[in-house]
Amino acid sequence: MPGSGDRGAAWARWLGTGLLGLCLLPVSLSLEVSVGKATTIYAVNGTEILLPCTFSSCFGFYDLHFWWTYNNSDTSRTILDGIVKNEKSDPKVKFKDDERITLEGSIKEKVNNISILLRNVDFSDTGKYTCFVKNPKENHAGHNATIFLQVVDKLEEVDNTVTLIILAVVGGVIGLLIFIMLVKKFIAFVLKKTQEKKKECLVSSSGNDNTENGLPGSKAEEKPPTKNFRDSVLWDPGTDGSGVAPFSGRKQVLVRM
């Protein structure tokens, strides 16, 4: 069985790895470099093209070092090297190997732009262009991003006629279906209201006819209430000569056989 010393050494290794990861995590998440969403850009022979590059840092920077490299199947070289003193200074070029290249970057409004402009491009300029950034404030953490430049004789125009026709047809069909559904609901609503009005008219006319004809269920059917037999005073010729039984304070019912 492993001794306590082995367990202690294992725990020490895990602890050391964890602390190293915690130390590197802020560095890996702080400095970022981007050349935009497009991984490939095209330029016509003899024109100029902007190679974009921006950086960001959560911890700020000073004496930030940046450089551009060019790579193709035959060669690899640094084409521009520069520095940014601090967050209020624009980037400065220390070295470039081609007079056609100019630094177009700026730190104004926290853009942190270190893009370069390549003039009078040639077919030999086709290749990979990588933007490197290293920040001393973050233990010289370095990051990079690469973009591919393709120099062509002319840019091909993409015919989007078919795509536009398809989109128009699909949009028209969807619009027609929505219109049909709205019309259907409107017609159903009108029919429902019409039927409700017809029912109200039929009920009203039926009540008027019953009232005029005295049919059951009408107002003509109503009769005045008849007196209850117990509430009547019967004729009794032999009571007091008048034929009416004298009132005794309560209702009387007289029956003569």
Secondary structure, 3 states (H helix, E strand, C coil): CCCHHHHHHHHHHHHHHHHHHHHHHHHHHHCEEECCCCCEEEEECCCCEEECCEEECCCCCCCEEEEEEEECCCCEEEEEEEEECCCCCCCEEEEECCCCEEECCECHHHCCECCEEECCCCHHHCEEEEEEEEEHHHCCEEEEEEEEEEEECCCCCCCCHHHHHHHHHHHHHHHHHHHHHHHHHHHHHHHHHHHHHHHHHHHHHHHHHHHHHCCCCCHHHCCCCCCCHHHCCCECCCCCCCCECCCCCCCCCCCCC
